[in-house]
Amino acid sequence: MFSLTPKRIGIDLGTANTLVYLVGEGIVLNEPTVVAVTAEENRVVAVGREAKEMLGRTPGNVVALRPLRDGVIADYTITEAMLSYFIDKACGHSRFFKPEVMVCIPSGVTQVERRAVLDATMSAGARVAYLIDEPLAAAIGAKIPIAQPAGHMIVNIGGGSTESAVISLGGVVVHSSVRVAGNKIDEAIASYIKKKFNLLVGETTAEQIKIEISNAVIEEEEKKTGGKMMEIRGRDNISGLPRTIELHEAQVNEAIRAVLMEIIQGPKTVLEQCPPELASDIIDKGIVMSGGTSLLRNFDKLMTQVTGVPCHVAEEALLCVVRGTGVAMENIELYKRSINKR
């Protein structure tokens, strides 16, 4: 059955996960931003969840990779193939018209990087491509009343970048984009385990550690006991043989502390540049945190301690950006000031 009206799609093209919102249906897709390709012909073998399971486990002729780095396109051809796959999966192959697609991008990207996303979206099968800034989409998705003449601050911490912005009257007043986020936390954990235990672990294991036992603020009681414990399996760096170790919450905190402080530097910069009137609004309302990495245990607590401004995590933080992109796609006239079109 052919659809006679063009479908409208909102895509949160993240470094770690890509989420797709179909107008009229809601979120229809949430898959890892990973593509598996053949080494010689660069032919796509698998995309999304199936490809993520191959990370670090592929034979020599297949490579599983992330086509986005720090929130921007690192490999154009593979990003295009991945977008095409996600658009087909969301709309179905039997469509009469090409869909209208809105893609969300970090606010700190250059004009060249913006153009690359627009071109890749058009080549992947879109009829019209729109771009929306990540902090604005996150604020809309977190149900912040952005049209009011009052200051609202959003910090979206994803896999590749941390986007902080003060929004007033439907537009971004001050913003900061730091290319440090969830992936750098994974790297810090893997590097700590290598240094302290001489054990090599892959990025999937490091991510699992982050999700299960990482904690941004360690209480005195946990310092004494070490907090939660997890068994980690990896390859010994000296003997080259598999080995198991025990890793504690306090040790993970030590591993990720420096990266967390780097992430918080983004919101601090925005607060320093914020006009005084809006700064007083933000102290009243607090900072809203969204994105997958904001779900790290006690991260809101640590940010409150460092910035001195109350912080809280938005409801369904992982879905804020894609929801906001979908809402902006539904009400394109309302948000047209803040959208780039191709």
GIMOHU-V803666 format. One record per residue. N is the residue number from 1. BURIAL is b if it has 16 or more other ideal C-beta (glycine too) atoms within 10 Angstrom, else e. Layout:
BEGIN
n | burial
N | BURIAL
N | BURIAL
END
This chain:
BEGIN
n | burial
1 | e
2 | e
3 | e
4 | e
5 | e
6 | b
7 | b
8 | b
9 | b
10 | b
11 | b
12 | b
13 | b
14 | b
15 | b
16 | b
17 | b
18 | b
19 | b
20 | b
21 | b
22 | b
23 | b
24 | e
25 | e
26 | e
27 | b
28 | e
29 | b
30 | e
31 | b
32 | b
33 | b
34 | b
35 | b
36 | b
37 | b
38 | e
39 | e
40 | e
41 | e
42 | e
43 | e
44 | b
45 | b
46 | b
47 | b
48 | b
49 | e
50 | e
51 | b
52 | b
53 | e
54 | b
55 | b
56 | e
57 | e
58 | b
59 | e
60 | e
61 | e
62 | b
63 | b
64 | b
65 | b
66 | b
67 | b
68 | b
69 | b
70 | b
71 | b
72 | b
73 | b
74 | e
75 | b
76 | e
77 | e
78 | b
79 | b
80 | b
81 | b
82 | b
83 | b
84 | b
85 | b
86 | b
87 | b
88 | e
89 | e
90 | b
91 | b
92 | e
93 | e
94 | e
95 | b
96 | e
97 | e
98 | b
99 | b
100 | b
101 | b
102 | b
103 | b
104 | b
105 | b
106 | b
107 | b
108 | b
109 | b
110 | e
111 | e
112 | e
113 | e
114 | b
115 | e
116 | b
117 | b
118 | b
119 | b
120 | b
121 | b
122 | b
123 | b
124 | b
125 | b
126 | b
127 | e
128 | b
129 | b
130 | b
131 | b
132 | b
133 | b
134 | b
135 | b
136 | b
137 | b
138 | b
139 | b
140 | b
141 | b
142 | b
143 | e
144 | b
145 | e
146 | b
147 | e
148 | e
149 | e
150 | b
151 | b
152 | b
153 | b
154 | b
155 | b
156 | b
157 | b
158 | b
159 | b
160 | b
161 | b
162 | b
163 | b
164 | b
165 | b
166 | b
167 | b
168 | b
169 | e
170 | b
171 | e
172 | b
173 | b
174 | b
175 | b
176 | b
177 | b
178 | b
179 | b
180 | b
181 | b
182 | b
183 | b
184 | b
185 | b
186 | b
187 | e
188 | b
189 | b
190 | b
191 | e
192 | b
193 | b
194 | e
195 | e
196 | e
197 | b
198 | e
199 | b
200 | e
201 | b
202 | e
203 | e
204 | e
205 | b
206 | b
207 | b
208 | b
209 | b
210 | b
211 | e
212 | e
213 | b
214 | b
215 | b
216 | b
217 | e
218 | b
219 | e
220 | e
221 | e
222 | b
223 | e
224 | e
225 | e
226 | e
227 | b
228 | b
229 | e
230 | e
231 | e
232 | b
233 | e
234 | b
235 | e
236 | e
237 | e
238 | e
239 | e
240 | e
241 | e
242 | e
243 | b
244 | e
245 | b
246 | e
247 | b
248 | b
249 | b
250 | b
251 | b
252 | b
253 | b
254 | e
255 | b
256 | b
257 | e
258 | e
259 | b
260 | b
261 | e
262 | b
263 | b
264 | b
265 | e
266 | b
267 | b
268 | b
269 | b
270 | b
271 | b
272 | e
273 | e
274 | b
275 | e
276 | e
277 | e
278 | b
279 | b
280 | e
281 | b
282 | b
283 | e
284 | e
285 | b
286 | e
287 | b
288 | b
289 | b
290 | b
291 | b
292 | b
293 | b
294 | b
295 | b
296 | b
297 | b
298 | b
299 | b
300 | b
301 | e
302 | b
303 | b
304 | b
305 | e
306 | e
307 | b
308 | e
309 | b
310 | e
311 | b
312 | e
313 | b
314 | b
315 | e
316 | e
317 | b
318 | b
319 | b
320 | b
321 | b
322 | b
323 | b
324 | b
325 | b
326 | b
327 | b
328 | b
329 | b
330 | e
331 | e
332 | b
333 | e
334 | e
335 | b
336 | e
337 | e
338 | b
339 | e
340 | b
341 | e
342 | e
END
